[in-house]
Amino acid sequence: MTRALVLTSLLFAALAVSARAQETHDAQTSGSPVPQKHGEIGSPTEEMLRRAEIKREEESHEEMVERSDEAAQIGEDILDSFNKHKTLTADDYKKLERLEKLARKIRGSAGGSDKVEVTEDPPGKIGAAVERLAELSGLLKKSVAKTSRLVVSAAVIKNSSDVIELIKRIRSIKQP
């Protein structure tokens, strides 16, 4: 009786192995991929595509970091120039245009849109506005530096939008 039970168990095990081998063979000959276990890497082509995508994302994030560094530098340059001349020069307005373009690119890379947001308590005087611009561009740099390429940061989007709106405000303020 025990012998019959053991033989029956072995027969079912052999049939199960045979059936699994048949499934694998059918999947390979039909062109559909064999289900992979979690953690296994796909085909070499899939792996190359994934690595290229990761590299592109890393480069895009690095560009965003470089843009934020440049934006912070421009904000400081405009403040220094304003403190020196007590007015904005033609060169400062060109820098404002460049800063606005950088902020738009950063906001777009971070997933933000061109939705118009009203800046809370905008400065009424040019000096205060320029100081606030330098501060905001520095905050933008810090928020981009803290963000990884895998994260959509609301802080980055808000700071870049605030920079853009403040630049618009600075353009509308009459100079002394």
PEGI-V217487 format. One line per field, one symbol per residue. phi: phi as a letter, one per 40 degrees, with the letter a starting at -180 (. if undefined). psi: psi as a letter, one per 30 degrees, with the letter a starting at -180 (. if undefined). burial: b if it has 24 or more other ideal C-beta (glycine too) atoms within 12 Angstrom, else e. Layout:
phi->???
psi->???
burial->???
This chain:
phi->.cccccccccccccccccccccccccccccgcccdbcdgccccdccccccccccccccccccccccccccccccdcccccccccbgacccccccccccccccccccccccgcbcccbcccfcccbcccccccccccccccccccccccccbcbccccccccccccccccccccccc
psi->eeeeeeeeeeeeeeeeeeeeeeeeeeeefffklkkllkfkkaleeeeeeeeeeeeeeeeeeeeeeeeeeeeeeeeeeeeeeeeefglkleeeeeeeeeeeeeeeeeeeffgllgkkkkkkikkfkeeeeeeeeeeeeeeeeeeeefklffkjkeeeeeeeeeeeeeeeeeffkkl.
burial->eeeeeeeeeeeeeeeeeeeeeeeeeeeeeeeeeeeeeeeeeeeeeeeeeeeeeeeeeeeebeebbebbebbbebbbbbbebbeeeeebeeebeebbebbbebbbbbbebbebeeeeeebeeebeebeebbebbbbbbbbbbebbbebebeeebebbbbbbbbbbbbbbbbeebeee
